[in-house]
Amino acid sequence: METLQSTKAKNFLRLTRRSFLGVGAAFAGEALSGRAFSASFGTAKAATGVPEISPHTWKKLKNNLSGQLVRYGQFGYTRLSAPNNARYRGIKPAGIAVCANADDVAACLQWCRQENIPLATRSGGHSYAGYSCTHGLLINLSSLDAWSYDETSGRVTVGGGILNSAVYTALGSVDRSITHGRCSTVGAAGFLLGGGIGFEMRARGMGSDKLVSTEVVTADGSILTANASDYSDLFWACRGGAGGNFGVNTEFTLETFPVDRIAVFDLTWTGASDELIISVIRALEAAPNTLGSKVYMEPTTSTKFGSPPEIMLRIYGQYHGTKTELMEILSPMTAAAKPASETVESLPYWEGQYFLAEDGTPACYQSRSRFVNSSLPESFIEEVRLWMSRWEKSQGGAYLSLFQTGGAINDYAADATAFVHRSSQWLFDLGIGWDPSQSLQSKHRAHRWQNGFYAALVPIAGGGAFQNFPDPSLTDWEDAYYGSNLPRLRTIKTKYDPGNLFRFHQSIRPL
Ligand SMILES: Cc1cc2nc3c(=O)[nH]c(=O)nc-3n(C[C@H](O)[C@H](O)[C@H](O)COP(=O)(O)OP(=O)(O)OC[C@H]3O[C@@H](n4cnc5c(N)ncnc54)[C@H](O)[C@@H]3O)c2cc1C
């Protein structure tokens, strides 16, 4: 490693999707019933799922850690145990091991195996479905936040617990980039292991497509370096097989590319018509792959008394080119209707990323996704209009996001990596958010609305669901996340985790 630095997460105070939901500060959380996967462990208490662990047993773990062990009630517990999705705040770990290195991780795995304690691994804690929550031992990787850049190879190596914000700082210091997300507090591990989408994906492929090596601690405590020649099956699984399934990744090495200036944009329309939405979609579909974008729609109360909710439309993203070229690409949409707000700017690449970043404020939410395997048909927009008009303000917040995919993502065969979704043009993410103090009835109405809307969009979309946006209500999740790659993933799971140590509600099972 040429340089080795430990970085502190930098917060970017940008408007977030969650603050659009209007529930950004909803931190009280909801205890989740029915997520008692820990009940399948012998030591689990049936009622709460919390295992009984004696002081002697805890000591055995503590003696083998160079990092910290934080038990329930101890200083730092509340901060370390809280997940991003406050819906899962009720799943309290019995203890949290803040691992200092891969040996600590191996010690945790050995202890969990021997003592029959359930576990979960956490980097950024942003799993939509709370899959980095457990009643047992939480393996916290936040101390593994080192990074290094090798000038000769142009590769960056990052620790398994590093956050996006620290990755931005690392890459920004050498004017390089990877395909990365927008949320500064998401963990690089969860992002990469589930594929990793971002504004660079149409030009460069998925985040995980440029992974060249990863260090993994497997269920038996082995510390393996997986790449194209060594443990190549495990390496294949780590590029889209989703976090938490095969081991604990303690380091990632990725190829990077040089960056210069980019043009960024952020346009908003209130009361968007179908014609405007279609002209936005078609203009984006006609744009070169060097344009990365997200279309965001939110139902809003109509200003006309007695009329159904209207659609607030926002598009934002980046373009590798000049501001003039970008204005030309956007011109069909601005000609269709004048935006209520409009920013188009040319900026140094990393300043542009700070402009586009979101902070990921914790809240209660559920997201449902599908890849769209074609140009977005008008029937899709018709359903959007219909369902947005049925939304009621008392239900809480709601949104539909469309990420433009295609381009370089589809240059890879579906079995080139574990990320199977290689023929899409769009990915939709239909989300709801609520305040825990909302009435149960209004929460049920919100879920019914989301499920009805989702059921209408699925047949039009035709693709699978995104494993990085895990959706606990999916029944066909194995097929939806992994499609034709599932049998191979299960074979690899059987080889590296035959005892199913790494398990959660939607984990890949051994054969
Ligand atoms: C606000 C927000 C914005 C997002 N933006 C994007 C985006 O732009 N692009 C995108 O692709 N996704 C995005 N996501 C989804 C995100 O990438 C996934 O939820 C990802 O899994 C989160 O990773 P994490 O480390 O933060 O979460 P965690 O909850 O810590 O982990 C997620 C899963 O991975 C496992 N895991 C964590 N660390 C490791 C490790 N080191 N080794 C093995 N398993 C591990 C966990 O056990 C869990 O199952 C976003 C999510 C949120 C909430």
The ligand as a Gaussian input file, in Angstrom:
#p B3LYP/6-31G(d) Opt

LIG

0 1
 C      -30.258000       6.764000       2.105000
 C      -29.802000       5.599000       1.280000
 C      -29.200000       5.822000       0.046000
 C      -28.768000       4.751000      -0.745000
 N      -28.178000       4.986000      -1.960000
 C      -27.740000       3.945000      -2.704000
 C      -27.086000       4.146000      -3.959000
 O      -26.917000       5.263000      -4.414000
 N      -26.656000       3.046000      -4.635000
 C      -26.826000       1.762000      -4.162000
 O      -26.406000       0.801000      -4.812000
 N      -27.453000       1.559000      -2.992000
 C      -27.894000       2.606000      -2.263000
 N      -28.511000       2.374000      -1.068000
 C      -28.671000       0.992000      -0.632000
 C      -27.398000       0.540000       0.072000
 O      -26.322000       0.419000      -0.831000
 C      -27.637000      -0.819000       0.683000
 O      -28.682000      -0.707000       1.616000
 C      -26.381000      -1.344000       1.367000
 O      -26.532000      -2.711000       1.626000
 C      -26.110000      -0.588000       2.639000
 O      -24.833000      -0.888000       3.091000
 P      -24.411000      -0.512000       4.561000
 O      -23.060000      -1.073000       4.782000
 O      -24.643000       0.923000       4.791000
 O      -25.515000      -1.258000       5.398000
 P      -25.506000      -2.410000       6.488000
 O      -26.894000      -2.391000       7.017000
 O      -24.385000      -2.260000       7.428000
 O      -25.259000      -3.705000       5.630000
 C      -26.113000      -4.125000       4.590000
 C      -26.005000      -5.652000       4.468000
 O      -24.654000      -6.016000       4.206000
 C      -24.108000      -6.771000       5.296000
 N      -22.765000      -6.274000       5.524000
 C      -22.410000      -5.028000       5.961000
 N      -21.086000      -4.923000       5.989000
 C      -20.591000      -6.088000       5.562000
 C      -19.274000      -6.563000       5.367000
 N      -18.206000      -5.798000       5.595000
 N      -19.102000      -7.840000       4.920000
 C      -20.176000      -8.621000       4.661000
 N      -21.443000      -8.213000       4.825000
 C      -21.648000      -6.957000       5.267000
 C      -25.055000      -6.566000       6.447000
 O      -25.048000      -7.657000       7.338000
 C      -26.391000      -6.374000       5.744000
 O      -26.930000      -7.635000       5.403000
 C      -28.954000       3.422000      -0.275000
 C      -29.556000       3.202000       0.969000
 C      -29.982000       4.264000       1.743000
 C      -30.653000       4.001000       3.061000

